[in-house]
């Protein structure tokens, strides 16, 4: 049987790095991990509920977390800055208060910063959200996949693979459909590959979207 492994975990320490930087004793590790998950979910929920979203999706590539003894530094890597209104501190402060209320930490301050990504459609998370939005709007899945690949090719990537699984187009039997453009060398460790899996709830059921993007080779 083919052994499947997450492309990001497979390349840790070579072309990929952790999105969370902190140290903890073994007995406190699970608490720290749950804290990270809470922070990320809280930020995503805030962005979803925020009325400023015009395009219909979050546009967050990923959220980096760095923890020190007295400070938690959260860096939001965002593709479309108007979602959190870059430059206006009110939105960030509001988010900061909301996240701090979510988990009660007396000793540590929370600091949230926003970094803009130059080529948002080169990020698999943003691309998966784009496809999910198209599928929710009843666009044909093949058309949505091809459009996503076109957007990615404009960012100068070397290859992309998109896979959608589930009751596609409301068919009775679930199936897997995929499309690949360019090279996606998953077994080459020195090849920098970005990957994400995204679930989308449609009226027919849950669909799963997986995206692999071959950025470059080191």
C-alpha positions as CSV (number, residue, x, y, z in Angstrom):
1,X,0.0,0.0,0.0
2,X,1.2,3.6,-0.7
3,X,2.2,5.3,2.5
4,X,0.7,8.8,2.7
5,X,2.4,11.6,4.7
6,X,1.7,15.3,5.0
7,X,4.1,17.2,2.7
8,X,4.6,19.9,5.3
9,X,5.6,17.6,8.1
10,X,7.7,15.5,5.7
11,X,9.8,18.6,4.9
12,X,10.2,20.2,8.4
13,X,13.7,21.4,9.0
14,X,14.6,21.5,5.3
15,X,12.3,23.7,3.2
16,X,9.4,24.1,5.7
17,X,9.5,25.6,9.2
18,X,7.0,25.5,12.1
19,X,4.2,28.1,12.3
20,X,4.5,28.1,16.1
21,X,7.7,28.8,18.0
22,X,7.7,28.1,21.8
23,X,9.1,25.7,24.3
24,X,7.2,23.9,27.1
25,X,7.7,21.0,29.6
26,X,6.2,17.7,28.3
27,X,3.3,17.9,30.8
28,X,2.4,21.4,29.6
29,X,2.8,20.7,25.9
30,X,-0.8,19.7,25.2
31,X,-2.1,22.9,26.9
32,X,0.1,25.1,24.8
33,X,-1.1,23.3,21.6
34,X,-4.7,23.8,22.5
35,X,-4.0,27.4,23.3
36,X,-2.6,27.9,19.8
37,X,-5.6,26.2,18.2
38,X,-7.9,28.5,20.3
39,X,-6.0,31.6,19.1
40,X,-6.2,30.6,15.5
41,X,-9.9,29.7,15.6
42,X,-10.7,32.9,17.4
43,X,-9.0,35.0,14.7
44,X,-10.6,33.1,11.9
45,X,-14.1,33.5,13.5
46,X,-13.5,37.2,14.0
47,X,-12.5,37.7,10.3
48,X,-15.6,35.6,9.1
49,X,-18.0,37.6,11.3
50,X,-16.5,41.0,10.5
51,X,-18.8,43.0,8.1
52,X,-15.8,44.2,6.2
53,X,-15.5,41.1,4.1
54,X,-16.7,41.9,0.6
55,X,-15.1,39.0,-1.3
56,X,-16.7,36.3,0.9
57,X,-13.6,34.6,2.2
58,X,-11.0,35.1,4.9
59,X,-7.8,35.6,2.8
60,X,-5.6,34.4,5.7
61,X,-2.6,32.4,4.4
62,X,-1.5,31.3,7.8
63,X,-1.1,32.5,11.4
64,X,2.4,32.4,13.1
65,X,2.6,32.3,16.9
66,X,5.7,33.0,19.0
67,X,5.5,32.6,22.7
68,X,7.8,34.1,25.4
69,X,7.6,34.2,29.2
70,X,5.6,37.4,29.3
71,X,4.4,37.9,25.6
72,X,2.5,36.0,22.9
73,X,3.3,37.4,19.5
74,X,0.7,36.6,16.8
75,X,1.5,37.4,13.2
76,X,-1.3,37.1,10.7
77,X,-0.1,36.6,7.1
78,X,-2.9,37.9,5.0
79,X,-3.4,38.2,1.3
80,X,-6.0,40.9,1.1
81,X,-5.3,43.6,3.8
82,X,-8.7,45.3,3.5
83,X,-10.1,42.3,5.4
84,X,-8.6,43.5,8.6
85,X,-8.1,47.1,7.5
86,X,-4.4,47.5,7.5
87,X,-3.2,50.8,9.0
88,X,-6.3,51.2,11.1
89,X,-5.4,50.0,14.6
90,X,-9.0,49.9,15.8
91,X,-9.8,46.6,14.1
92,X,-6.6,45.0,15.4
93,X,-7.2,46.2,18.9
94,X,-10.7,44.9,18.9
95,X,-9.4,41.5,17.7
96,X,-6.7,41.6,20.4
97,X,-9.3,42.2,23.2
98,X,-11.5,39.4,21.8
99,X,-8.6,36.9,21.7
100,X,-7.4,37.8,25.1
101,X,-10.9,37.3,26.5
102,X,-11.0,33.9,24.9
103,X,-8.2,32.5,27.0
104,X,-7.5,33.9,30.4
105,X,-3.7,34.7,30.7
106,X,-2.8,37.1,33.5
107,X,1.0,37.0,33.2
108,X,1.3,37.3,29.4
109,X,0.5,40.2,27.0
110,X,-0.9,39.5,23.6
111,X,0.4,41.3,20.5
112,X,-1.1,41.0,17.1
113,X,0.6,42.1,13.9
114,X,-0.5,41.9,10.3
115,X,1.9,41.0,7.4
116,X,0.7,41.3,3.8
117,X,1.6,38.6,1.3
118,X,2.5,39.9,-2.2
119,X,1.1,37.0,-4.2
120,X,-2.0,35.8,-2.3
121,X,-3.0,33.2,-5.0
122,X,0.4,31.5,-4.5
123,X,-0.9,30.4,-1.1
124,X,-2.8,27.1,-1.0
125,X,-5.2,28.2,1.9
126,X,-6.4,31.3,0.0
127,X,-6.7,29.2,-3.2
128,X,-8.8,26.5,-1.4
129,X,-11.1,29.2,0.0
130,X,-11.5,30.7,-3.5
131,X,-12.5,27.2,-4.9
132,X,-14.9,26.7,-1.9
133,X,-16.6,30.0,-2.6
134,X,-17.0,29.1,-6.3
135,X,-18.5,25.7,-5.4
136,X,-20.9,27.3,-2.9
137,X,-22.0,29.6,-5.7
138,X,-22.9,26.5,-7.9
139,X,-20.0,27.0,-10.3
140,X,-18.9,23.8,-12.1
141,X,-16.1,22.1,-10.1
142,X,-13.9,21.7,-13.2
143,X,-14.3,25.4,-14.1
144,X,-13.4,26.4,-10.5
145,X,-10.3,24.2,-10.5
146,X,-9.1,25.5,-13.9
147,X,-9.6,29.1,-12.8
148,X,-7.7,28.5,-9.6
149,X,-4.8,27.0,-11.6
150,X,-4.8,30.0,-13.9
151,X,-4.5,32.4,-10.9
152,X,-1.7,30.3,-9.4
153,X,0.3,30.3,-12.7
154,X,0.3,34.1,-12.7
155,X,2.3,34.0,-9.4
156,X,5.2,32.1,-11.1
157,X,4.9,28.7,-9.4
158,X,6.4,25.6,-11.0
159,X,3.4,23.3,-10.6
160,X,0.1,22.8,-8.9
161,X,-2.2,19.9,-8.1
162,X,-5.8,20.4,-7.0
163,X,-8.1,17.6,-5.7
164,X,-11.7,17.6,-4.8
165,X,-13.4,14.7,-3.1
166,X,-17.0,14.0,-2.1
167,X,-20.5,14.3,-3.6
168,X,-19.3,16.5,-6.5
169,X,-22.2,18.3,-8.3
170,X,-24.7,16.5,-6.0
171,X,-24.1,13.1,-7.5
172,X,-25.3,10.1,-5.5
173,X,-21.9,8.4,-5.4
174,X,-18.9,10.3,-3.9
175,X,-15.8,10.4,-6.1
176,X,-12.4,12.0,-6.3
177,X,-11.5,14.4,-9.1
178,X,-8.1,16.0,-9.5
179,X,-6.1,18.1,-12.0
180,X,-2.4,18.8,-12.2
181,X,-0.5,21.5,-14.1
182,X,3.4,21.4,-14.2
183,X,5.6,19.4,-11.9
184,X,4.6,18.4,-8.3
185,X,7.5,16.2,-7.0
186,X,6.1,15.0,-3.7
187,X,8.9,12.5,-2.9
188,X,11.7,15.1,-3.3
189,X,12.5,16.5,0.1
190,X,14.4,19.5,-1.2
191,X,11.4,20.6,-3.3
192,X,9.5,23.3,-1.5
193,X,5.9,22.3,-1.6
194,X,3.0,24.1,0.1
195,X,0.0,22.0,0.9
196,X,-3.4,22.5,2.5
197,X,-6.6,20.6,3.0
198,X,-9.9,22.4,3.3
199,X,-13.4,21.2,4.1
200,X,-16.5,22.9,2.6
201,X,-20.1,22.3,3.5
202,X,-22.5,22.2,0.6
203,X,-26.2,21.4,0.5
204,X,-25.3,17.9,-0.8
205,X,-22.8,17.2,2.0
206,X,-19.1,17.8,2.8
207,X,-16.5,18.2,0.1
208,X,-12.8,18.0,0.7
209,X,-10.3,20.2,-1.2
210,X,-6.6,19.4,-1.2
211,X,-4.0,21.6,-2.9
212,X,-0.3,21.0,-3.5
213,X,1.8,23.9,-4.9
214,X,5.4,23.3,-6.0
215,X,7.1,26.7,-5.3
216,X,10.8,26.0,-6.1
217,X,13.7,23.6,-5.5
218,X,16.5,24.3,-3.1
